[in-house]
Amino acid sequence: MGPLAQPPDSSGSTPHQDRSPTARLEMTGISVAFGGVKALTDVSLTVEPGQVHGLIGPNGAGKTTMFNVACGLVRATEGRIVWRGQELRRLRPAQLAGLGIARTLQGVGLFPGLTVLENVMVGAHRHARAGFFSALFAVPTSDADEARLRERAVAALGELDAEGYAARYPGSLPYPVQKRVALARALVSEPELLLLDEPASGLSEDEMRELGDLIGHLSGRMSVLLVEHHMDLVMRVCDHITVLDSGKQIAAGTPQQVQNDPAVTEAYLGDAVDDTTDVSELAGTDGGTHRG
Ligand SMILES: Nc1ncnc2c1ncn2[C@@H]1O[C@H](COP(=O)(O)OP(=O)(O)OP(=O)(O)O)[C@@H](O)[C@H]1O
């Protein structure tokens, strides 16, 4: 197990509780149009509790749009989102943490003027009644809350093997380390659902393997929706995969089912597809789809 995939600390200082995931995300009949462009047409997926659900497809397939609908950044033109059995009618990004949902986006998105530790503390505000956030908003603070928040942030950084960077500023750190900090910031809120948009971009093979271990480990306590171009990672960590092409769902199932689906191979390879080629041959590559 690599440094990104440390087992939970039995000292009780970990940022998470021991619990089995129970929450389900259902996205049904999602359509999105940007002006005249139909980015998504009637796409449905369900992230089952404790499941790692992959969302894949060639460039422009609609993955990021679907992801953005799940985190409230894009409003669906049609469709329903049901989370923990309740319909989310007007989901806004600011509500996510309170709903038990955390996300990392394609860009790292850390605050350059805050230290690594402070950046991670920002992610813990779901649990903070006072302290750091109160300080930001100039309301009375509680030293005890601030201390708890700090402890949780340090533990989250520890889980990502990044506690040694706590006092540094993000801009001074290599990109893969910044990505780990961004992930720690998402985890510190103890989400029940983690939304990951291309977490492996910019990582080395070893770092990607460690990320896969970590995602597998995390699924013991949360559900994960993973948008990712790296097929080897997707096929290794996902329990279920939804495949989009041109805004439509073209396949769904286990990694094996999806790999064996000719529609998926055709979507990735287009007209150049040869009858003997299948998506399993794309594993170990980035599928040739990544724009970088
Ligand atoms: N804000 C926007 N305004 C207009 N069109 C958009 C917008 N966002 C996405 N689109 C279009 O919607 C379609 C789906 O884009 P999306 O980024 O969701 O695909 P994707 O599968 O994430 O692609 P990639 O893998 O290249 O990131 C594309 O045709 C894209 O050009």
The ligand as an SDF file (V2000), in Angstrom:
LIG
                    3D

 31 33  0  0  0  0  0  0  0  0999 V2000
  -20.3500   26.0620  -20.7020 N   0  0  0  0  0  0  0  0  0  0  0  0
  -20.5500   25.5010  -21.9110 C   0  0  0  0  0  0  0  0  0  0  0  0
  -21.0840   26.2090  -22.9160 N   0  0  0  0  0  0  0  0  0  0  0  0
  -21.3180   25.6470  -24.1270 C   0  0  0  0  0  0  0  0  0  0  0  0
  -21.0420   24.3700  -24.4180 N   0  0  0  0  0  0  0  0  0  0  0  0
  -20.4950   23.6120  -23.4590 C   0  0  0  0  0  0  0  0  0  0  0  0
  -20.2200   24.1420  -22.1480 C   0  0  0  0  0  0  0  0  0  0  0  0
  -19.6990   23.1280  -21.3930 N   0  0  0  0  0  0  0  0  0  0  0  0
  -19.6370   22.0480  -22.1890 C   0  0  0  0  0  0  0  0  0  0  0  0
  -20.1210   22.3350  -23.4190 N   0  0  0  0  0  0  0  0  0  0  0  0
  -20.2470   21.3910  -24.5430 C   0  0  0  0  0  0  0  0  0  0  0  0
  -20.9670   20.2820  -24.0490 O   0  0  0  0  0  0  0  0  0  0  0  0
  -20.4300   19.0800  -24.5580 C   0  0  0  0  0  0  0  0  0  0  0  0
  -19.9910   18.1740  -23.4250 C   0  0  0  0  0  0  0  0  0  0  0  0
  -18.8580   18.7570  -22.7880 O   0  0  0  0  0  0  0  0  0  0  0  0
  -18.1680   18.1470  -21.4890 P   0  0  0  0  0  0  0  0  0  0  0  0
  -17.0640   19.0770  -21.0960 O   0  0  0  0  0  0  0  0  0  0  0  0
  -19.2010   17.8220  -20.4840 O   0  0  0  0  0  0  0  0  0  0  0  0
  -17.5640   16.7940  -22.0510 O   0  0  0  0  0  0  0  0  0  0  0  0
  -16.4820   15.8450  -21.4040 P   0  0  0  0  0  0  0  0  0  0  0  0
  -16.9200   14.4550  -21.6420 O   0  0  0  0  0  0  0  0  0  0  0  0
  -16.2130   16.2370  -19.9940 O   0  0  0  0  0  0  0  0  0  0  0  0
  -15.2210   16.1580  -22.3050 O   0  0  0  0  0  0  0  0  0  0  0  0
  -13.6600   16.1120  -21.9570 P   0  0  0  0  0  0  0  0  0  0  0  0
  -13.3160   14.7150  -21.6850 O   0  0  0  0  0  0  0  0  0  0  0  0
  -13.0600   16.6180  -23.2150 O   0  0  0  0  0  0  0  0  0  0  0  0
  -13.4500   17.0210  -20.7740 O   0  0  0  0  0  0  0  0  0  0  0  0
  -19.3220   19.4790  -25.5030 C   0  0  0  0  0  0  0  0  0  0  0  0
  -19.8500   19.5610  -26.7920 O   0  0  0  0  0  0  0  0  0  0  0  0
  -18.9080   20.8350  -25.0040 C   0  0  0  0  0  0  0  0  0  0  0  0
  -18.3670   21.6130  -26.0380 O   0  0  0  0  0  0  0  0  0  0  0  0
  1  2  1  0
  2  3  1  0
  2  7  2  0
  3  4  2  0
  4  5  1  0
  5  6  2  0
  6  7  1  0
  6 10  1  0
  7  8  1  0
  8  9  2  0
  9 10  1  0
 10 11  1  0
 11 12  1  0
 11 30  1  0
 12 13  1  0
 13 14  1  0
 13 28  1  0
 14 15  1  0
 15 16  1  0
 16 17  2  0
 16 18  1  0
 16 19  1  0
 19 20  1  0
 20 21  2  0
 20 22  1  0
 20 23  1  0
 23 24  1  0
 24 25  2  0
 24 26  1  0
 24 27  1  0
 28 29  1  0
 28 30  1  0
 30 31  1  0
M  END
$$$$
